[in-house]
Amino acid sequence: MNGQNKVLCISENLYVLHETIAALQESGYQTICAGSLDRAIALAEDKNIGAIVISESVQLVDPSPYVLLKSVRPDVPLLLLTERSKSSAVCPAGIDSLCKARDVREHFKKHFASTESSH
């Protein structure tokens, strides 16, 4: 995660938000959360943010929340939490990767393994 150690978690679904934060914290990541896109954009400016996780529950606006977040932090990977199967899911513009919410811990281990030892 480029030396940054916080993960910004964004969801309008409190259950998904809580479960995502718990999974990441159990894996040693620091988390900050946002329940709305406006709050997420403000928090994304924190230079210690190393990744952003956004759930599909965030209401779509024009331009998309993914494009808005990437415009604020183009250097940070953006992970979409989806309940669709990988074979049927299409990665929207601005999203670097996607996974099911229940798999977020394993996804971070796989994609950010080289930085986990620094947490």
C-alpha positions in Angstrom: 0.0 0.0 0.0 2.8 2.4 -0.8 3.9 2.9 2.8 0.4 4.1 3.8 -1.3 2.1 6.5 -5.0 3.2 6.6 -7.8 1.7 4.6 -10.8 4.0 3.9 -14.0 1.9 4.0 -17.2 3.3 2.4 -20.6 1.8 2.7 -24.1 3.1 3.3 -25.0 -0.4 4.6 -23.9 -0.4 8.3 -23.7 -4.2 8.5 -21.3 -4.3 5.5 -19.3 -1.4 6.9 -18.9 -3.1 10.3 -18.0 -6.5 8.9 -15.4 -5.0 6.5 -13.8 -2.9 9.2 -13.7 -5.9 11.6 -12.1 -8.1 8.9 -9.4 -5.6 8.0 -8.6 -4.7 11.6 -8.2 -8.4 12.5 -5.6 -8.5 9.7 -3.7 -5.6 11.2 -5.0 -2.7 9.1 -6.0 0.6 10.5 -9.4 1.7 9.1 -11.4 4.8 8.8 -15.0 4.7 7.7 -17.5 6.8 5.8 -21.2 6.2 5.5 -21.6 8.6 2.5 -19.7 9.6 -0.6 -19.4 13.3 0.6 -17.7 12.1 3.8 -15.5 9.6 1.9 -14.2 12.3 -0.5 -13.2 14.5 2.4 -11.5 11.6 4.2 -9.7 10.4 1.0 -7.5 13.4 1.1 -5.6 11.9 4.1 -2.2 11.0 2.7 -2.0 8.0 5.0 -4.8 6.3 3.1 -3.2 3.3 1.3 -6.4 1.8 -0.1 -10.1 2.5 -0.5 -12.8 -0.1 -0.2 -16.3 0.9 -1.4 -19.4 -1.3 -1.3 -22.0 -1.4 -4.0 -24.5 0.1 -1.5 -23.1 3.6 -2.1 -25.6 5.5 -4.2 -24.5 6.1 -7.7 -24.2 9.7 -8.9 -22.9 11.3 -12.1 -20.0 11.1 -12.3 -19.7 7.7 -10.6 -18.4 7.6 -7.0 -15.5 5.5 -8.3 -14.4 8.2 -10.8 -14.8 10.9 -8.1 -12.7 9.0 -5.6 -10.0 8.3 -8.2 -9.9 12.0 -9.1 -9.1 12.8 -5.5 -6.6 9.9 -5.0 -5.4 8.5 -8.3 -2.5 6.9 -6.5 -4.6 4.7 -4.2 -6.1 1.3 -5.2 -9.9 1.2 -5.2 -11.6 -2.1 -4.3 -15.3 -2.6 -5.0 -17.2 -5.0 -2.6 -19.8 -6.8 -4.7 -22.1 -9.7 -4.1 -22.0 -10.7 -7.8 -19.9 -13.7 -8.8 -16.6 -12.8 -10.4 -17.6 -14.4 -13.7 -20.7 -12.1 -14.0 -19.2 -8.9 -12.4 -17.7 -6.2 -14.6 -15.1 -3.9 -13.1 -16.5 -0.3 -13.5 -14.3 2.6 -14.6 -12.1 3.7 -11.7 -12.2 0.4 -9.9 -8.9 -1.5 -9.6 -10.3 -4.8 -8.3 -13.4 -6.3 -6.9 -14.3 -9.0 -4.4 -17.2 -10.2 -2.4 -17.5 -8.5 1.0 -16.9 -11.8 2.9 -13.6 -12.2 1.0 -12.1 -8.8 1.8 -9.5 -10.2 4.3 -8.2 -12.8 1.8 -8.2 -10.2 -1.0 -6.0 -7.9 1.0 -3.6 -10.7 2.0 -3.3 -11.6 -1.7 -2.9 -8.1 -3.1 -1.1 -6.3 -0.3 1.0 -9.2 1.2 4.2 -7.3 0.7 3.0 -4.5 2.9 1.4 -6.6 5.7 4.6 -7.1 7.6 4.9 -3.4 8.1 1.6 -3.1 10.0 
